[in-house]
Amino acid sequence: MIKIEKYYRIIAATLDWIGGIVLLPAMSVVVLLDVFLRYGFNSPFIWGMEFTEWALLLVFIFAIPACTQNHGHVRMELLIGNVGPYPQKLMSLFYCFSGLFIFYLLAKYSLEEFIFDYELERVTEYLSLPVWLHSGGMFVISVLLIIYFVLRVMCVFIPTEAFTHIENNTFED
């Protein structure tokens, strides 16, 4: 289980790195240049807004696995820290099943969109980016998160150090 978590952490960190170190600065440069060209020369990039929308969505999507694994989501630390191990297990299970449900729905929707966009060969208006790339990316991230939540559920019942690095001693009875 520890090896699986290691590989998952590598995948999540790589996606997060691509979003934060590659896409976010590229998006910032495009926006700054676009604003300068718009107000300085009245000639903005026609594709600037489209690139920014795609990059922002990809930054968000690529950050979800690392954020989820590091417990970067909003949760009630006061509540979790002041209950016993059994209620913590129940809260963790509720959290995992909620995540499974949400990302199952997102995976199902994005797979349908992926097939639809791919069959119609849809592309964006200015950059001619294949639209199926975005829905395919959402599908892959959703599947990664479904796997993550299944592993977290397993770790509630099987004593292991994997997938509980933030909540040390959380699952001890």
C-alpha atoms as an extended CHARMM CRD file, in Angstrom:
* protein
*
       173  EXT
         1         1  MET       CA              0.0000000000        0.0000000000        0.0000000000  PROA      1               0.0000000000
         2         2  ILE       CA              2.9200000000        2.3390000000        0.7320000000  PROA      2               0.0000000000
         3         3  LYS       CA              4.2910000000        1.7900000000       -2.8110000000  PROA      3               0.0000000000
         4         4  ILE       CA              0.9040000000        2.5840000000       -4.3080000000  PROA      4               0.0000000000
         5         5  GLU       CA              0.7610000000        5.8000000000       -2.3040000000  PROA      5               0.0000000000
         6         6  LYS       CA              4.2870000000        6.6630000000       -3.4850000000  PROA      6               0.0000000000
         7         7  TYR       CA              3.2950000000        6.3010000000       -7.1500000000  PROA      7               0.0000000000
         8         8  TYR       CA              0.0750000000        8.2000000000       -6.5850000000  PROA      8               0.0000000000
         9         9  ARG       CA              2.0200000000       10.9780000000       -4.8680000000  PROA      9               0.0000000000
        10        10  ILE       CA              4.4220000000       11.1620000000       -7.8550000000  PROA      10              0.0000000000
        11        11  ILE       CA              1.5390000000       11.4290000000      -10.3220000000  PROA      11              0.0000000000
        12        12  ALA       CA             -0.2670000000       14.0410000000       -8.2310000000  PROA      12              0.0000000000
        13        13  ALA       CA              2.9090000000       16.0760000000       -7.6970000000  PROA      13              0.0000000000
        14        14  THR       CA              3.7460000000       15.9800000000      -11.4140000000  PROA      14              0.0000000000
        15        15  LEU       CA              0.2900000000       17.1960000000      -12.3990000000  PROA      15              0.0000000000
        16        16  ASP       CA              0.4440000000       19.8790000000       -9.7220000000  PROA      16              0.0000000000
        17        17  TRP       CA              3.8930000000       20.9390000000      -10.9730000000  PROA      17              0.0000000000
        18        18  ILE       CA              2.6540000000       21.1920000000      -14.5620000000  PROA      18              0.0000000000
        19        19  GLY       CA             -0.2590000000       23.3310000000      -13.4350000000  PROA      19              0.0000000000
        20        20  GLY       CA              1.6340000000       25.5470000000      -11.0230000000  PROA      20              0.0000000000
        21        21  ILE       CA              5.0490000000       25.9020000000      -12.6460000000  PROA      21              0.0000000000
        22        22  VAL       CA              4.1990000000       25.6900000000      -16.3440000000  PROA      22              0.0000000000
        23        23  LEU       CA              0.5930000000       26.7170000000      -16.9710000000  PROA      23              0.0000000000
        24        24  LEU       CA              0.1080000000       29.4010000000      -14.3110000000  PROA      24              0.0000000000
        25        25  PRO       CA              3.1680000000       31.4690000000      -15.3350000000  PROA      25              0.0000000000
        26        26  ALA       CA              2.3270000000       31.0050000000      -19.0320000000  PROA      26              0.0000000000
        27        27  MET       CA             -1.1930000000       32.2010000000      -18.3670000000  PROA      27              0.0000000000
        28        28  SER       CA              0.1200000000       35.1990000000      -16.4130000000  PROA      28              0.0000000000
        29        29  VAL       CA              2.4780000000       36.1890000000      -19.2240000000  PROA      29              0.0000000000
        30        30  VAL       CA             -0.2650000000       35.9310000000      -21.8280000000  PROA      30              0.0000000000
        31        31  VAL       CA             -2.6540000000       38.0410000000      -19.7170000000  PROA      31              0.0000000000
        32        32  LEU       CA             -0.0040000000       40.6930000000      -19.0400000000  PROA      32              0.0000000000
        33        33  LEU       CA              0.9710000000       40.8970000000      -22.7100000000  PROA      33              0.0000000000
        34        34  ASP       CA             -2.6660000000       40.9370000000      -23.7480000000  PROA      34              0.0000000000
        35        35  VAL       CA             -3.4590000000       43.8310000000      -21.3980000000  PROA      35              0.0000000000
        36        36  PHE       CA             -0.3640000000       45.7510000000      -22.5300000000  PROA      36              0.0000000000
        37        37  LEU       CA             -1.2140000000       45.2410000000      -26.2040000000  PROA      37              0.0000000000
        38        38  ARG       CA             -4.8690000000       46.0900000000      -25.6650000000  PROA      38              0.0000000000
        39        39  TYR       CA             -4.2900000000       49.3610000000      -23.8400000000  PROA      39              0.0000000000
        40        40  GLY       CA             -0.9370000000       50.2990000000      -25.3920000000  PROA      40              0.0000000000
        41        41  PHE       CA             -1.5820000000       49.5370000000      -29.0480000000  PROA      41              0.0000000000
        42        42  ASN       CA             -5.3130000000       48.7280000000      -29.1830000000  PROA      42              0.0000000000
        43        43  SER       CA             -4.3850000000       45.3250000000      -30.6170000000  PROA      43              0.0000000000
        44        44  PRO       CA             -4.8530000000       42.4690000000      -28.1010000000  PROA      44              0.0000000000
        45        45  PHE       CA             -4.2490000000       38.7950000000      -28.8250000000  PROA      45              0.0000000000
        46        46  ILE       CA             -7.3940000000       37.3720000000      -30.3790000000  PROA      46              0.0000000000
        47        47  TRP       CA             -6.6220000000       34.0270000000      -28.7340000000  PROA      47              0.0000000000
        48        48  GLY       CA             -5.5470000000       35.3450000000      -25.3210000000  PROA      48              0.0000000000
        49        49  MET       CA             -8.8490000000       34.8660000000      -23.5240000000  PROA      49              0.0000000000
        50        50  GLU       CA             -9.2860000000       31.3650000000      -24.9140000000  PROA      50              0.0000000000
        51        51  PHE       CA             -5.7960000000       30.3390000000      -23.7930000000  PROA      51              0.0000000000
        52        52  THR       CA             -6.3710000000       31.8210000000      -20.3380000000  PROA      52              0.0000000000
        53        53  GLU       CA             -9.6720000000       29.9710000000      -19.8910000000  PROA      53              0.0000000000
        54        54  TRP       CA             -8.1080000000       26.6370000000      -20.8520000000  PROA      54              0.0000000000
        55        55  ALA       CA             -4.9820000000       27.1660000000      -18.7590000000  PROA      55              0.0000000000
        56        56  LEU       CA             -7.0180000000       28.1790000000      -15.6980000000  PROA      56              0.0000000000
        57        57  LEU       CA             -9.2260000000       25.0960000000      -15.9940000000  PROA      57              0.0000000000
        58        58  LEU       CA             -6.1850000000       22.8540000000      -16.3800000000  PROA      58              0.0000000000
        59        59  VAL       CA             -4.4400000000       24.4490000000      -13.3890000000  PROA      59              0.0000000000
        60        60  PHE       CA             -7.5300000000       23.7370000000      -11.2970000000  PROA      60              0.0000000000
        61        61  ILE       CA             -7.9670000000       20.1820000000      -12.5900000000  PROA      61              0.0000000000
        62        62  PHE       CA             -4.2690000000       19.3190000000      -12.2060000000  PROA      62              0.0000000000
        63        63  ALA       CA             -4.2070000000       20.6030000000       -8.6120000000  PROA      63              0.0000000000
        64        64  ILE       CA             -7.1650000000       18.5160000000       -7.3860000000  PROA      64              0.0000000000
        65        65  PRO       CA             -5.2770000000       15.2010000000       -6.8030000000  PROA      65              0.0000000000
        66        66  ALA       CA             -2.4350000000       16.8120000000       -4.8220000000  PROA      66              0.0000000000
        67        67  CYS       CA             -4.8510000000       18.9950000000       -2.8670000000  PROA      67              0.0000000000
        68        68  THR       CA             -7.0180000000       16.0110000000       -1.9880000000  PROA      68              0.0000000000
        69        69  GLN       CA             -4.0750000000       13.8510000000       -0.9980000000  PROA      69              0.0000000000
        70        70  ASN       CA             -2.6240000000       16.5750000000        1.2320000000  PROA      70              0.0000000000
        71        71  HSD       CA             -6.0110000000       17.3730000000        2.7940000000  PROA      71              0.0000000000
        72        72  GLY       CA             -5.9390000000       20.8740000000        1.3130000000  PROA      72              0.0000000000
        73        73  HSD       CA             -9.7100000000       20.9420000000        1.1450000000  PROA      73              0.0000000000
        74        74  VAL       CA            -11.8860000000       22.6690000000        3.6910000000  PROA      74              0.0000000000
        75        75  ARG       CA            -12.6690000000       20.5430000000        6.7110000000  PROA      75              0.0000000000
        76        76  MET       CA            -13.4770000000       20.9930000000       10.3660000000  PROA      76              0.0000000000
        77        77  GLU       CA            -10.1640000000       20.4090000000       12.1710000000  PROA      77              0.0000000000
        78        78  LEU       CA            -11.8070000000       21.3270000000       15.4660000000  PROA      78              0.0000000000
        79        79  LEU       CA            -14.3990000000       18.5940000000       15.0410000000  PROA      79              0.0000000000
        80        80  ILE       CA            -12.0330000000       15.9160000000       13.7290000000  PROA      80              0.0000000000
        81        81  GLY       CA             -9.4090000000       16.5870000000       16.3870000000  PROA      81              0.0000000000
        82        82  ASN       CA            -11.8560000000       16.3440000000       19.2920000000  PROA      82              0.0000000000
        83        83  VAL       CA            -13.5630000000       13.0430000000       18.6010000000  PROA      83              0.0000000000
        84        84  GLY       CA            -12.3960000000        9.5050000000       19.1900000000  PROA      84              0.0000000000
        85        85  PRO       CA            -10.9530000000        7.0750000000       16.6720000000  PROA      85              0.0000000000
        86        86  TYR       CA            -14.2750000000        5.4290000000       15.7770000000  PROA      86              0.0000000000
        87        87  PRO       CA            -16.0790000000        8.7010000000       14.8570000000  PROA      87              0.0000000000
        88        88  GLN       CA            -12.9430000000        9.7190000000       12.9310000000  PROA      88              0.0000000000
        89        89  LYS       CA            -13.2270000000        6.5040000000       10.9140000000  PROA      89              0.0000000000
        90        90  LEU       CA            -16.8780000000        7.2560000000       10.2110000000  PROA      90              0.0000000000
        91        91  MET       CA            -16.0540000000       10.8190000000        9.1350000000  PROA      91              0.0000000000
        92        92  SER       CA            -13.2750000000        9.5560000000        6.9020000000  PROA      92              0.0000000000
        93        93  LEU       CA            -15.6280000000        7.0190000000        5.3350000000  PROA      93              0.0000000000
        94        94  PHE       CA            -18.2700000000        9.6970000000        4.7640000000  PROA      94              0.0000000000
        95        95  TYR       CA            -15.6300000000       11.9430000000        3.1730000000  PROA      95              0.0000000000
        96        96  CYS       CA            -14.3790000000        9.1290000000        0.9310000000  PROA      96              0.0000000000
        97        97  PHE       CA            -17.8350000000        7.9940000000       -0.1590000000  PROA      97              0.0000000000
        98        98  SER       CA            -18.8010000000       11.6020000000       -0.9060000000  PROA      98              0.0000000000
        99        99  GLY       CA            -15.6680000000       11.9780000000       -3.0220000000  PROA      99              0.0000000000
       100       100  LEU       CA            -16.3620000000        8.6860000000       -4.7780000000  PROA      100             0.0000000000
       101       101  PHE       CA            -19.8880000000        9.7960000000       -5.6330000000  PROA      101             0.0000000000
       102       102  ILE       CA            -18.8630000000       13.2460000000       -6.8860000000  PROA      102             0.0000000000
       103       103  PHE       CA            -15.9340000000       12.0380000000       -8.9860000000  PROA      103             0.0000000000
       104       104  TYR       CA            -17.9400000000        9.0900000000      -10.3450000000  PROA      104             0.0000000000
       105       105  LEU       CA            -20.5150000000       11.5780000000      -11.6370000000  PROA      105             0.0000000000
       106       106  LEU       CA            -17.7710000000       13.8070000000      -13.0540000000  PROA      106             0.0000000000
       107       107  ALA       CA            -16.0290000000       10.8250000000      -14.6870000000  PROA      107             0.0000000000
       108       108  LYS       CA            -19.2920000000        9.6380000000      -16.2440000000  PROA      108             0.0000000000
       109       109  TYR       CA            -20.1070000000       13.1140000000      -17.5680000000  PROA      109             0.0000000000
       110       110  SER       CA            -16.5940000000       13.8250000000      -18.8510000000  PROA      110             0.0000000000
       111       111  LEU       CA            -16.3840000000       10.4350000000      -20.5980000000  PROA      111             0.0000000000
       112       112  GLU       CA            -19.6480000000       11.1680000000      -22.4280000000  PROA      112             0.0000000000
       113       113  GLU       CA            -18.3360000000       14.6300000000      -23.3570000000  PROA      113             0.0000000000
       114       114  PHE       CA            -15.0000000000       13.1560000000      -24.4380000000  PROA      114             0.0000000000
       115       115  ILE       CA            -16.6840000000       10.6930000000      -26.8030000000  PROA      115             0.0000000000
       116       116  PHE       CA            -19.0180000000       13.4000000000      -28.1430000000  PROA      116             0.0000000000
       117       117  ASP       CA            -16.2110000000       15.9270000000      -28.6940000000  PROA      117             0.0000000000
       118       118  TYR       CA            -13.8640000000       13.3530000000      -30.2140000000  PROA      118             0.0000000000
       119       119  GLU       CA            -16.4450000000       11.9990000000      -32.6640000000  PROA      119             0.0000000000
       120       120  LEU       CA            -17.3740000000       15.5010000000      -33.8320000000  PROA      120             0.0000000000
       121       121  GLU       CA            -13.7140000000       16.5850000000      -33.9270000000  PROA      121             0.0000000000
       122       122  ARG       CA            -14.6120000000       19.7810000000      -32.0650000000  PROA      122             0.0000000000
       123       123  VAL       CA            -11.8760000000       22.3850000000      -31.7150000000  PROA      123             0.0000000000
       124       124  THR       CA            -11.6520000000       25.7550000000      -30.0070000000  PROA      124             0.0000000000
       125       125  GLU       CA            -12.4070000000       28.8610000000      -32.0050000000  PROA      125             0.0000000000
       126       126  TYR       CA             -9.0280000000       30.6120000000      -32.1810000000  PROA      126             0.0000000000
       127       127  LEU       CA             -6.3020000000       28.1790000000      -31.1330000000  PROA      127             0.0000000000
       128       128  SER       CA             -7.9340000000       25.1090000000      -32.7210000000  PROA      128             0.0000000000
       129       129  LEU       CA             -7.2490000000       23.0540000000      -29.6060000000  PROA      129             0.0000000000
       130       130  PRO       CA             -9.1590000000       19.7720000000      -29.5880000000  PROA      130             0.0000000000
       131       131  VAL       CA            -11.9990000000       20.1420000000      -27.0860000000  PROA      131             0.0000000000
       132       132  TRP       CA            -11.7530000000       16.4510000000      -26.2200000000  PROA      132             0.0000000000
       133       133  LEU       CA             -8.4100000000       17.1460000000      -24.5050000000  PROA      133             0.0000000000
       134       134  HSD       CA            -10.1810000000       19.0420000000      -21.7540000000  PROA      134             0.0000000000
       135       135  SER       CA            -12.9310000000       16.4730000000      -21.1980000000  PROA      135             0.0000000000
       136       136  GLY       CA            -10.3640000000       13.6610000000      -21.4390000000  PROA      136             0.0000000000
       137       137  GLY       CA             -8.2430000000       15.3840000000      -18.8120000000  PROA      137             0.0000000000
       138       138  MET       CA            -11.2500000000       15.7000000000      -16.5110000000  PROA      138             0.0000000000
       139       139  PHE       CA            -11.9600000000       11.9920000000      -17.0030000000  PROA      139             0.0000000000
       140       140  VAL       CA             -8.3790000000       10.9490000000      -16.1820000000  PROA      140             0.0000000000
       141       141  ILE       CA             -8.2560000000       13.1350000000      -13.0610000000  PROA      141             0.0000000000
       142       142  SER       CA            -11.6450000000       11.8040000000      -11.9410000000  PROA      142             0.0000000000
       143       143  VAL       CA            -10.4670000000        8.2090000000      -12.3390000000  PROA      143             0.0000000000
       144       144  LEU       CA             -7.2880000000        9.0030000000      -10.3690000000  PROA      144             0.0000000000
       145       145  LEU       CA             -9.3930000000       10.4380000000       -7.5650000000  PROA      145             0.0000000000
       146       146  ILE       CA            -11.7980000000        7.4920000000       -7.5970000000  PROA      146             0.0000000000
       147       147  ILE       CA             -8.8090000000        5.1710000000       -7.1750000000  PROA      147             0.0000000000
       148       148  TYR       CA             -7.4820000000        7.3810000000       -4.3950000000  PROA      148             0.0000000000
       149       149  PHE       CA            -10.7740000000        7.3350000000       -2.4880000000  PROA      149             0.0000000000
       150       150  VAL       CA            -11.1140000000        3.5510000000       -2.8710000000  PROA      150             0.0000000000
       151       151  LEU       CA             -7.6140000000        3.1660000000       -1.4130000000  PROA      151             0.0000000000
       152       152  ARG       CA             -8.5110000000        5.5360000000        1.4370000000  PROA      152             0.0000000000
       153       153  VAL       CA            -11.5950000000        3.4400000000        2.2420000000  PROA      153             0.0000000000
       154       154  MET       CA             -9.4380000000        0.3130000000        2.2610000000  PROA      154             0.0000000000
       155       155  CYS       CA             -6.9740000000        2.0100000000        4.6200000000  PROA      155             0.0000000000
       156       156  VAL       CA             -9.7440000000        2.7200000000        7.1190000000  PROA      156             0.0000000000
       157       157  PHE       CA            -10.2640000000       -1.0260000000        7.5130000000  PROA      157             0.0000000000
       158       158  ILE       CA             -6.7060000000       -2.3000000000        6.9410000000  PROA      158             0.0000000000
       159       159  PRO       CA             -4.1120000000       -0.9600000000        9.3940000000  PROA      159             0.0000000000
       160       160  THR       CA             -1.4380000000        0.8060000000        7.3260000000  PROA      160             0.0000000000
       161       161  GLU       CA              0.5660000000        3.9990000000        7.2940000000  PROA      161             0.0000000000
       162       162  ALA       CA             -0.4290000000        4.6980000000        3.6810000000  PROA      162             0.0000000000
       163       163  PHE       CA             -2.8730000000        7.4850000000        2.8170000000  PROA      163             0.0000000000
       164       164  THR       CA             -3.0770000000        8.7170000000        6.4180000000  PROA      164             0.0000000000
       165       165  HSD       CA              0.0810000000       10.8660000000        6.5680000000  PROA      165             0.0000000000
       166       166  ILE       CA             -1.7640000000       13.9890000000        7.7190000000  PROA      166             0.0000000000
       167       167  GLU       CA             -3.8620000000       12.2090000000       10.3200000000  PROA      167             0.0000000000
       168       168  ASN       CA             -1.1060000000       10.3480000000       12.1620000000  PROA      168             0.0000000000
       169       169  ASN       CA             -2.6900000000        8.0700000000       14.7390000000  PROA      169             0.0000000000
       170       170  THR       CA             -6.1570000000        8.8780000000       13.3880000000  PROA      170             0.0000000000
       171       171  PHE       CA             -7.0490000000        5.2840000000       12.6150000000  PROA      171             0.0000000000
       172       172  GLU       CA             -5.5770000000        3.6550000000       15.6820000000  PROA      172             0.0000000000
       173       173  ASP       CA             -8.0570000000        2.1270000000       18.1090000000  PROA      173             0.0000000000
